[in-house]
Amino acid sequence: MTTFRSTLDTASPEYAAAAEAMSTKLTEVEAEFAKAIGGGGPDKVARHHKRGKLTARERIELLLDEDSPFLELCPLAAWGSDFQVGASTIAGIGLVEGVECMIVAPDPTVRGGASNPWTLRKQFRINDIIRENRLPVISLVESAGADLPTQKEVFIPGGAMFRDLTQASAAGIPTISLVFGNSTAGGAYIPGMSDYVVMVKEGAKVFLAGPPLVKMATGEDSDDETLGGAEMHARTSGLADYLAADEQDAIRLGRNIVRRLNWKKQGPEPRAEVISPLYDPEELLGIVPSDLKIPFDPREVIARVVDGSDFDEFKPLYGSSLVTGWAEINGYPIGILANARGVLFSEESQKATQFIQLANKKNTPLLFLHNTTGYMVGKEYEHGGIIKHGAMMINAVANSKVPHISLLIGASYGAGHYGMCGRAFNPRFLFAWPSAKSAVMGGAQLAGVITIVQRGAAESKGLPFDEEGAAGLAAMVEAQIEAEAMPIFLSGRLFDDGIIDPRDTRTVLGMALSAIHTAPIKGADGFGVFRM
């Protein structure tokens, strides 16, 4: 039998403390997410409604199939910057006429939906997801274009948005624009480069230059409607394929377009019968201790995420600090690598390498559950070849061709972050729990290293060592590293695709796997040279 038998004691004080700490962190994340949901604030939203317009989120809700979940991506982008949390745009995956689509909607209540530097970074990440997973994209367009005070950071790299859009079309990925309001200057190229364009009568305004700039450039007098109104584009320029009577009609037309795409997923179908886990996902709240130095069994997480809590563990007696095995999530096969006791030794590295090769042989996606302090250090381990064995694992991850999903649930430090497929190794999706931390090393360790180096430098020069000054610097460095390792900080910089509630893990992973299977699933034919 490969069904996992849980030994989690949900009545223990340790579980209660961990659940309480996780709930506190979730409350902090939800408060930041509420800022993104609030857009430009109640006054701006009220003014938008007064103009007879739906908000971006209301448009998305109407566009999606009834009861379809919406997997919002990078919702905390720009956190900690001078810009609105969410980076003035909403993006995510949802079902439209039964087709998984990427939906992108600038928020016109935030500076008119203008694109700032963080908007670009978020859009580029979304474009990666569209391309890699062959997701049809629906743009809900109403944007003031570039944020002019930051144009120096927006204009030149911003051209890649249009490059990506037209390359998606060339790759056979449907691109659809529903234009609700202003789409000016460079923004005009979004409908201009889309396969299908719907414009709202007396709402859409699409032109390379608005009336004031036209007056300045040519001396010509014009108004919005005759220069770039929806009716003109439907009857005269031909830019609009469909003229919508109002916003609801535009959404209806957009759904019709998707319905007639004849879109087929290219990956294997999941098993028809979906079996729920045997254990309650609510229990995921208390599995990870608030102190990440305390070990926990990742199998307890796996048992509450995979179908039927059925986990066929691979090499269970070898390299026990890394758990590997086969399972299904929502009927999709998955290989799982999960850190059990933080440190990766040579045995774990070799085990991971073999497991990744096997997954590629059988075209099975991989899920990495992070809780690692990195590869083991010390004389014994250097002599034993930890560098070449760690490099072997990183080589395998880097050259694996099956889709990867990474989930940071605990620590993710040092090169262990790389070996477990961190952001730089291009997982298709990367999510984090509120308990996660990621940095070059723990704050206390880094502060200690700096103190040791300072002490050595003073001794080599024959100078007295300033204990008090070193302690102050160490405390400052530790506090900085701890703050910068937190998931909200990392999510704000787009180093993950979102912080998720642990209880939603199965749903999020299932949606990600389904999106991944829109594209073909094919493993690597070969790997780089493994140093034995």
LINJO-V937298 format. One record per pair of residues at least 12 apart in sequence whose C-alpha atoms are under 6 Angstrom apart, sorted by the first residue. I is the first residue (numbers start at 0). J is the second residue. If there is no record, write none. Layout:
# LINJO-V937298
i->I j->J
i->I j->J
This chain:
# LINJO-V937298
i->1 j->309
i->1 j->310
i->1 j->311
i->2 j->308
i->2 j->309
i->2 j->310
i->3 j->308
i->14 j->285
i->17 j->285
i->17 j->288
i->17 j->289
i->18 j->284
i->18 j->285
i->24 j->433
i->35 j->84
i->35 j->85
i->38 j->108
i->38 j->109
i->39 j->108
i->39 j->109
i->43 j->108
i->44 j->108
i->55 j->104
i->55 j->106
i->62 j->250
i->63 j->94
i->63 j->95
i->64 j->94
i->64 j->95
i->67 j->94
i->69 j->92
i->69 j->93
i->70 j->91
i->70 j->92
i->71 j->90
i->71 j->91
i->72 j->90
i->72 j->91
i->72 j->496
i->72 j->497
i->73 j->496
i->73 j->497
i->75 j->490
i->75 j->491
i->76 j->491
i->76 j->493
i->77 j->117
i->77 j->491
i->78 j->491
i->86 j->117
i->86 j->118
i->87 j->105
i->87 j->106
i->87 j->109
i->87 j->112
i->88 j->104
i->88 j->105
i->88 j->106
i->89 j->103
i->89 j->104
i->90 j->102
i->90 j->103
i->96 j->258
i->100 j->134
i->100 j->135
i->100 j->136
i->101 j->136
i->102 j->136
i->102 j->137
i->103 j->138
i->104 j->138
i->104 j->139
i->111 j->142
i->111 j->143
i->112 j->142
i->112 j->143
i->113 j->142
i->113 j->143
i->113 j->144
i->113 j->145
i->113 j->146
i->114 j->144
i->114 j->145
i->114 j->146
i->115 j->146
i->116 j->152
i->116 j->153
i->132 j->515
i->132 j->517
i->132 j->518
i->133 j->172
i->133 j->518
i->135 j->172
i->135 j->173
i->136 j->174
i->137 j->175
i->137 j->176
i->138 j->176
i->139 j->177
i->140 j->177
i->140 j->178
i->140 j->179
i->141 j->179
i->141 j->180
i->141 j->181
i->141 j->182
i->142 j->181
i->142 j->182
i->144 j->183
i->144 j->186
i->165 j->192
i->174 j->193
i->174 j->194
i->175 j->193
i->175 j->194
i->175 j->195
i->176 j->190
i->176 j->196
i->177 j->197
i->178 j->198
i->178 j->203
i->179 j->199
i->179 j->202
i->179 j->203
i->180 j->202
i->180 j->203
i->180 j->204
i->181 j->203
i->181 j->204
i->182 j->204
i->182 j->205
i->183 j->205
i->183 j->206
i->183 j->207
i->184 j->207
i->184 j->208
i->187 j->205
i->187 j->206
i->196 j->239
i->196 j->240
i->197 j->239
i->197 j->240
i->197 j->241
i->198 j->229
i->198 j->242
i->198 j->243
i->199 j->243
i->199 j->245
i->200 j->229
i->200 j->243
i->200 j->244
i->203 j->228
i->203 j->229
i->204 j->227
i->204 j->228
i->205 j->227
i->206 j->227
i->210 j->222
i->264 j->517
i->265 j->517
i->265 j->518
i->265 j->519
i->266 j->516
i->266 j->517
i->266 j->518
i->266 j->519
i->266 j->520
i->269 j->330
i->269 j->331
i->270 j->330
i->273 j->329
i->273 j->330
i->274 j->306
i->274 j->307
i->275 j->306
i->275 j->307
i->276 j->303
i->276 j->305
i->276 j->306
i->276 j->307
i->276 j->308
i->277 j->307
i->277 j->308
i->278 j->303
i->280 j->303
i->280 j->502
i->281 j->502
i->283 j->501
i->283 j->502
i->294 j->340
i->296 j->339
i->297 j->339
i->304 j->505
i->305 j->327
i->305 j->328
i->306 j->327
i->306 j->328
i->310 j->325
i->310 j->326
i->311 j->324
i->311 j->325
i->312 j->324
i->318 j->346
i->318 j->347
i->320 j->339
i->320 j->340
i->321 j->337
i->321 j->338
i->321 j->339
i->321 j->347
i->322 j->336
i->322 j->337
i->323 j->335
i->323 j->336
i->329 j->509
i->333 j->363
i->333 j->364
i->333 j->365
i->334 j->365
i->335 j->365
i->335 j->366
i->335 j->367
i->336 j->367
i->337 j->367
i->337 j->368
i->338 j->369
i->338 j->370
i->341 j->370
i->341 j->371
i->341 j->372
i->342 j->371
i->342 j->372
i->342 j->373
i->342 j->374
i->342 j->375
i->343 j->374
i->343 j->375
i->344 j->375
i->345 j->385
i->345 j->388
i->348 j->388
i->348 j->389
i->348 j->392
i->352 j->392
i->352 j->395
i->359 j->401
i->359 j->522
i->359 j->523
i->362 j->521
i->362 j->522
i->364 j->401
i->364 j->402
i->364 j->403
i->365 j->403
i->366 j->403
i->366 j->404
i->366 j->405
i->367 j->405
i->367 j->419
i->368 j->406
i->368 j->407
i->369 j->407
i->369 j->408
i->369 j->411
i->370 j->409
i->370 j->410
i->370 j->411
i->371 j->410
i->371 j->411
i->372 j->412
i->373 j->412
i->373 j->413
i->373 j->414
i->373 j->415
i->374 j->415
i->387 j->530
i->391 j->529
i->392 j->418
i->393 j->418
i->398 j->526
i->399 j->523
i->400 j->522
i->400 j->523
i->401 j->521
i->401 j->522
i->403 j->426
i->403 j->427
i->404 j->426
i->404 j->427
i->404 j->428
i->404 j->429
i->405 j->429
i->406 j->429
i->406 j->430
i->406 j->431
i->407 j->431
i->407 j->435
i->408 j->432
i->408 j->435
i->409 j->434
i->409 j->435
i->410 j->435
i->410 j->436
i->410 j->437
i->411 j->437
i->412 j->437
i->412 j->438
i->412 j->439
i->412 j->440
i->413 j->439
i->413 j->440
i->429 j->495
i->429 j->496
i->430 j->495
i->430 j->496
i->430 j->497
i->430 j->498
i->431 j->498
i->432 j->498
i->432 j->499
i->435 j->486
i->436 j->484
i->436 j->485
i->437 j->484
i->438 j->484
i->442 j->477
i->442 j->480
i->442 j->481
i->443 j->477
i->446 j->473
i->446 j->476
i->446 j->477
